Amino acid sequence: MIGLAFTATAAQAVDITGAGSTFAAPIYGAWGAVAKSSIGVALNYQALGSGAGQNQVIARTVDFGASDAPLTAAKLQTNLLIQFPTVMGGVVPIVNLPGIAPNQLHLTGEVVAELFSGAISTWNDPKIAALNPGVKLPDTAVAPVHRADGSGTTFVFTSYLAKVSPDWKSKIGAASSIAWPSGAGAKGNDGVAATVRNTEGGLGYVEYAYADKNHLTTVELKDKAGAFVAPNLDSFTKAAAAADWASAQNFAVDLLDTPGEGAWPIVSATFVLLPTNPKDPARSAEVIKFFDWAFTNGAATARKLQYVPLPAEVQTNVRHAWTNVAGAPDMSR
């Protein structure tokens, strides 16, 4: 009987469409694979980058947009949108250096900024050697790889560099798209991962699930407490624990370089953008139904992919925010 019930639910599934963040694509894909049979909601998600996700939901060509770069209160109001977080995750530097094991290389945020700015051009530079005594560093040119598309991952990564490097902040800055001083561009987290994997001396940045899936070499970064930390769910969770959600307008919480021993310094929430005046209120209600189900049932899947689920009190506040959407279902429990 249970099998028949699941078959009937999947056969009657309602389609919803979303587009944007490649950072969030692994978890939305995993949730979507189960939600169709569990609650009858079929997610068609296009991982086009956060900039595209923002533009498509503003144009109302998708039911929801997804972005790692939160919108300002003014832009949300102008475009009649709400934003809410879904999970938190880590952005990690990846390298292609033969002979260097995963998490063997130690870097600081300031040195990472100099690698991407071009101020450091070879991997055996004295600044890197000083951080890695005893490690045989290759005399190989640094080949930075950055996102070519409008990217929330780029927003998170460059915001971190601007926070730890005054020189980066004053000369280059932070945004979803910037004028990179050096390196090659690639599209999406997948594109950056593939380019670094194929480039000796390569250096890129991706959401952690892409590094893990592609068995790429990650590095340890110095945290705010001064210790070198490996990227993993434990260090992401320690960073997330410092979140000040109460002071975050529209859930735009700052998780970069947070205090606390063992906290990975580049962690971010990822956001969904949902119209308050949807073109199709019934489909918008299904979007809310999807994420309500994900909050209730999707934490283990999120952790398996190295994302940090939202705290229960934040989920409660998100459900309250959904009441601002026309046609929203009753989420009171």
Salt bridges, closest charged atoms under 4 A:
ASP63 OD2 - ARG283 NH2 2.92
GLU114 OE2 - LYS127 NZ 2.96
ASP149 OD1 - ARG147 NE 2.82
ASP167 OD1 - LYS171 NZ 3.11
ASP190 OD1 - LYS213 NZ 3.50
GLU220 OE1 - HIS106 NE2 3.04
ASP234 OD2 - LYS238 NZ 3.22
ASP254 OD2 - LYS163 NZ 2.89
ASP257 OD2 - LYS224 NZ 3.82
GLU286 OE1 - LYS289 NZ 3.87
ASP292 OD1 - ARG319 NE 2.52
ASP292 OD2 - ARG333 NH2 2.71
